[in-house]
């Protein structure tokens, strides 16, 4: 099963290279894998109660990083996986998410509390079209095809979870993603509908914060 090593230098090098390639294919590097989780709820911030979105990434060592919206997006620090959830620090505060209870407990300079929190559902499929608001829909909807089934998802200005770097707090250019395969994080999801809270940037894309300017048309002389 292993490559055969010969006594000659060239043969030894080729054998070593073959062994290295075989091991790379047989045992992929675990550190490359990541798990993502997303939540929506309320927390205290500067003495007020505000809505928040929390974006969590878990690496192969079970370390937690990501972002939490506290007025604006703040980086998650010193995070780790714990029983039934995750805990982390951000903007000087400490947070602990209990997924089993659907709660977030927090303490720090922005206030203390223990509040309800929703785990968002990740739907992966192809974005087929955007449908304008009707009397029945009560808001615009995005049609996502998931395993051959069409989902009609309400949306406003969801966050955009970038592949690299800080997410965008509000993304209003969903039309740029029509026809793309992507993942959406959805609240109140059922077999037909839901509400888009977070859009994952499709693989291989690097979406700019502002839409590229359209080339100016040459004025006719």
N, C-alpha and C positions, 0 to 999 in steps of 0.2 A: 504493500500500500504506500510506503514511503519511497521517494525517489532514490535510486541507487547512486551511491557516492563512489567515484573511481579514485585510483591512486594518483592520477595526474592532476596538476593544479587546475587546468581548464575544466576537467571533468568534475573536480571537487566543487569549483565555483558554480558550475551549471547545476550540480546536484543540490547545492545549498540554496540557489535561487529558486529551483523547483520546489524544494521543501518549504521555503518561505511563502511562495505563492499558494501552495496547497493549504498551509496553515491559515493564511489570510482568508481563503475561501471557506474553509471548514469551520473556522472560529471567528466570526465577525466581531469587530471591536464593540463591546457592550456600551462603552462610553458615548458612542454616537447616538444611541437611542434616547429618546425623551418621551415623557408622558405629559400631556397637557390637561389642565382642568380649568374651568371657568365658573364664576359665581356672580350672583347679583343680590344685593341686599341694601341695608342701611347701617351707617355707623355715625359716631360723633366726630365732628371736625370744627375746631375753633368755637366750641360751645354750642354748635348747631347740629341738628340731625340731617344728614344728607344721604342721597342715594349713591351707591358705589358699585363698581364692577371690579372684580379681582381676577387677574390672569396669572395662572400658576404653571411653571414648568418644573418637572422633576427629572433629575438626571439619574444615571445608573447607580450612583452612590446614595440615592434617596435625598440628595440636597435639593432645596427648593429655592427658586428664583422667580422673578416675574414683576408684575406691576399691580398697584391698587390705585383707584381713583379717589383722591382726597382733594376736592376742588380741581386739581389737575393730577395727571398720572405721576405716581411716586414709585421709585424702585423698591422691590422687596429685598430685605437683607436678612442674613442669619436664619434662613428658613430651613425647616426639616419636616420630614413625614413623621406623624405621631399616630397613636391609635385613633382610628375613625376620622382622620383628617390631616391637616397640616398646621404648623405654627410658624410665625415669622415676625420680623420687626420692619417698620416702615415709618419714616418721618418722626422718629422718636417714640412711636407707640408700639405696643406688643399685641399681636392678634393670634387667636387660636380658632380654627374652623373645625367644627364637629359635624361631619357630613351625616352621621347617623341621626342626630337630633335636628339637623337643619338649623344650626345656630352659629353665630360668631361672637366670641367673647373678646373684649379688648380693654386695654388700660394704657394710660399715658397722659401726656400734656394736653391732648385734645379731648380727653374725657374717658370715662369708664362705662361699660355696658355689656349686655348679653342680649343679642337681637336675632331675629329670624334671618335666614340666609337661604337662597335657592341655588342648588347646583344646576348649571345649564346643560342642556342636551346637545351633543355634537352630531350634526347631520352632514354627511358627505355625499355629494352628488354633482350634477351638472346644472348650472344656472341657465334656465331656458329663456326667460323673459321677465320684464317688469310690467306690472299691470297697474294702470292709474286707478285712483280712488273712485269707487262707485257707492251708491247708497247701501248696497249690501255688504261691501267689503269694509266700509268705514275707515278708509286709509289705503295707501298704495300697498301692493303685495309683490313679492318676488316668487316666481315659480321655480322650484328646485326639484329636479328629477332624481329620486333616490331609489335605486334598485328597480327601475321601471315604474315607480309610483310617483305621482306629482304631488308636491306639497305647496300649499299657498301660504306664504309666510309674510306677516305684516312687518314693516320696517319703517324707520325714520332716519336717524343718522347714527348707525351703529359704530362701535370702535373697530379699527382695523388692526389686527394682530400681525405685525410684520414678521417676516422670516428672520431678519436681523435688525437689531436696534429697537428704539422706543416705538410702541404702538401709536397710532393716530387716535385721538380721543373721539373724533367724529369724522365719519367717512360718508360723503354724499354723492359718490360717483360710482354707484353700483353698476351703472350701464356699461362701464369699462370692462366688467367681468362677465358679461353675457356670453355664453358659450364655453366658459371655463369650468373645469372641474375644481371644486373647492370645498371647504368645510365651513359651516356656519354654526355658531353657538346660539341656541334658541331657548327662550323661556316659554313656559306653558305649552310645551310641545305635546301634540297628540298625533294620530295617524294622518291627519289632514292639514292642520294649521299649527301656528306658533308665532312667536315674535322674535325677530332677529336682534340680538344684543351685541354680538361680536362676529366679525368676518375675518377668517384667516386668509392672509395673503397667499394666493396660489403659488405652488412650487415653481421656482424658476423666474418669478416676477420680482421686481423692485419698484413698487408704485411710489411715485413722488407725492409729497404732501400737497402740492398744488398741481392742477392739471396743466400739461404742456400747452404752451401758447400755439394757436393755430397759425400756420404760415400766412403772411399777408399776401393778398391777391394783387397782382400787378395792375396798376391803374391804366386804363386804356388812354392812349394819347389822343 
